[in-house]
Amino acid sequence: MTSDPSLTIESVLNEERIFFPDSEFASQARIGSLDIYQDIVNSAKRDPEEFWGNAALEEIHWFEPFTNVLDWTNPPFVKWFEGGKTNLSYNCLDRHLADRGDKTAIIWEGEPGDIRTFTYKELHLEVCKTANALKELGISKGDLVAIYMPMVPEAAIAMLACARIGAPHSVVFGGFSSEALRDRLNDGQAKLVITADGGFRKDKIVALKSAVDIALSEGSCPSVKSVLVVKRSNNQVEFVSGRDYWWHDVVPNQDDFCPPEHMDSEDRLFILYTSGSTGKPKGVVHTTAGYNLWTHLT
């Protein structure tokens, strides 16, 4: 070790510095100070039902208002915003078209360096077309759609499209094996899989469609009727007639608008599976209104 202080590394494990934002940045913050934050916390502690009820009315668009904020008469089972009708896709897109339709909603850069952007209007159009494509492929309210994709804009579009028509979705990490995918498809009784020909990971192509084919081989996932495939990496894939469809063949030809399904607060929005490191993966259900509120508060 050197005795020269100029050549040593300063330890910052015990960070005591404070970095204050400038006034312009602070003026645009949703919570402008620690005092305001503490007032919000105290309000939530004093009357949680009143706090979350007011937050839901302020932050979410409702087709029909809820009649009861919280029902916890049968712990640990809980129901939030009973009687309310809403839609996450509508809340993320439609309600913003008038005042920010031409503003950028998504900025995306792919691993090879390709860049795509979507305004709210453009994203709304793509979501509606995709939602109508899902309907054409036989998906309706309540049907589970599995999303096994690389990090591309179509993944977000697919999630919003599912929410729009009331079809819960389940995102399965694109790095999982075909066996792991099969387990989740069967457990959730997925009716359709959205995937891509492949995805990029560093300088290699991950063959996602091939993994889906293996998962579905020999009728091992009987609930799956269709596979919708995004062309991403241009690697060669096999297609099963009557089951597999290219995204670019189906989605662009759809109508420009899809009406949002009026979803009950407690309807399933998506299922996210645990890793399965300590046993069989377990599907965790997230419901419509609770997750909708969380996304708008954060």
N, C-alpha and C positions, 0 to 999 in steps of 0.2 A: 504494500500500500504506500502511496505517496504522502509525503508530509507537506506538500505544497497545497495550501487551501484553495488556490485558483483552479486546481485540477480535480477537486472533489465534487461529488454530485449532492446538491442540496436536497434534503429529505422534505417532502411536503405531505407526509402521511398524516400529520396533525395540522391540517389547514386552518389557519386563523384569520386569513385575509377576507375582507368583505368587498364584493364588487357591486356597486350600485349602478342600476341602469340610468341612462340619461333621461332627461325630462320628457323628450319627445316620445321615446319608447314607452316610458311609464304611462303617459297619457293615453296610449292606445291599448293598454292592458285590460283584460277582462276583469281582473281583480287588481286594483291599482295600488294596494298597500297591504302591509301585514295587519294593520288595524281592521281594514275592510274584510280581510280573510277571517280574522278572529270573530268578527261580528257574524259572519255567515256560519261559522262553526257553532257559535253559541246559539244561534237561531235554530239550527238543526238539532242540537241537544235539547232545547227547551220543548219543542213539539215536532218530533220527526215527521208525523203524518201531515201536519200543516205545511212543513217545509217542502217535503217532496211533492205534495199535491200542488202547491203553488209553482214549484219548478216545472212540473209536468205541463201545467196549463200555459206557462210562459214560453217554454222551450219547444214544445211539440205541437204540430198541427193535428187536430182530432176531427175525424168525420162525425163521430158521435162522442160526446164527453163521457168520462167515467163517472160512476155513481158512488164508488167507494175507493179510497186510496189504498188501504191495506187490510187484508184478511189473514190473520195469523192464529185462527182458532184451532188449527190442527198442526202444531209444530212437529217436525221442522218444515212442513209444507206451507208455502206462503203464496198468496196471490196479490198482485199489484194492479191498481187502476182498473178494478172490475167494471165491466160494462162499457169500457172505452173502445172505440174503433179508430185505428190509425194505420199508417203504412210507412215503413222506414224509407223505401225508395222515394216516395212522395216528399217526405221530410228532407231528404238529402238533396233532391233535385228540383221538383216542380215548384216548391214554395220559394225558391231562390231565382227562378227564371226572370221574373219581372225586374228585379233590381241588380242582379249580377249575372245575367245570362251570358254576356260576352266576356266575363272574367274567366281566368284560367282556373279550372277545377283540378286538373291532374297534370303534373309535369313528370315525365317518365324517361329514364335513360337505361337502356339495356346493357347487358354485360359486354357485348361487342362494341358498344358506343353509339348505337342508334338511339334517336330521341324522338318522342312523340308528345304532343300536348293536346288537351281537350278543354274547351270551354264548358261551362255548365250546359249550354244549349246543345253542344256537340255530344256531350256525355249523355244527356237526356235522350237524344235521338238514338244513340247506340244501345242504351239500356232498353228503350222501348222496342227496337227492332229485335234485340236478343230475347226479350220476354215473349214477343210474338213467335219467334222461332221455337222457343221451348214449348209453347202451346201447340204449334204445328207438329212437334215431335211427341205429342201425347202427354205433356206435363200439365198438371192442374193443381189447384190448391191442395196442400197437404202432402204431395209427392216429394220424396227426398231426392235431391240432386247432389251428386258427389263432384267436387272440383279438385282435380289432380293435375296441377298446372305449374309452369314456371312463373317467375315474377314478371308478368306482362299485363298491360292494361285490360286485356280481355278477362283476366281473373276478377278484377274489381267490377267490371261491367257484368260479368256472370252473376256475382253475388247480389248486385243491385237488381238485376233482372229477375232472379229467383224471388227476392223479397217483394218485387212489384206484383207478381202473380200469386203470392202466398205459398210458394213452394220452399220449404226449408232446405238449406244447403249444408253440406259438410265438406269443409276444406281438408284434404289429406295432403300432407307435405310431399312435394315431388321427389324427395330423396328417399321416401319409404319404398320398401320392396313390393313386388306384386303380391306376395303373401300377406303383408300388412294391409295393403289396399283391399284385398279380397275379404279379410276379416271385417273391415269397417263397412264395406259394401253390404255384406250379408247381415251384419248386426243391425244396420239402419234400414235394410230393405230398400236400398237406393234404386230408383227407376231409370236414371240417366247418369252418365259420366261425361263431364266436360274435361277435355285434356288437350294436349298439343302433340304434334309429331315428335318434338323433342325440345329440350331446353339447354341453355349454355351454362356450364359450370367451369370457370376458368377457360382453358382452351379445349375442353371436351364437350361433346354432345351427350346429354342424358336422354336415352330413348324412352320417353314417357308412354307413347302409344303402344310400344311393344310390351311394356310392363302391364298396361291395361289388358292387352290381348291375353297375356299369361293368366292374369287374375280372373278373366272371364272364360278361360278355356274349359272345354268339356262340360259346359253347363254348370260350372261351380258357383255362379252368381245368377240364379234364375230370375231374380227380380229386375235385373238390368235389361232394358229393352233397346236402348239407343246409346250411341257414343258420338259426341260432337267434338270435332278435332280442329284446333287452331293450327294453321301452318306457320311455324316459327323458325325451325332450324333447317328445313328442306331436306331432312334425311328420309330415306325410303321407308315407307310403312306399308303394312298389309291392311286391306279393307275387307270387312265382312258385309256383303250386300244385304241391304235391308236393315242393318244395325248401325253402320258407321256413316257419318256425314261430315263433310268439310264445313267448317264455320263460314268460309268465304262463299260457299255455294248456297247456304241456307239463310244466313242472317241478313245480308244486304238487300234481299228481295222482299223483306217484310214491310208491313205498314209502318209509318213514321210514329204512330202513337199507340200506346197500350194503356188502357185505363188501370189505375192502381186498385188492387184488391183491398177491400175494407177488412182489416185484420183485427181480431179480438186482441186485447192487451196480452192475454196469456197464450195466444197461439205461438207455436214454435217458429222461431226465426232462423236459427241454425243449431247444428250439433257439432261440438268440438270434442274429439276423442283424446283421452289421456294417452300417455306414451306407451303404457303397457309394460313398463320396466319392472313392476312388482306384481304382475298378473295380467289377466286379460284386459285389453283397453276398454275403458268405460266411456260411453257417450254422455257428455255433459250438455244438457239442453239450455239454450238461452232463448228467452221469450221476447216477444215483439216490443212491447212498450218499455220495459225496463232497460233493455239494451239501447233502444232508440233514445231514451232520456240520457243515458250515460254518454253516448256519442256526442250529443249536443252540448252537454255540460263540459266535456273535455276538449 
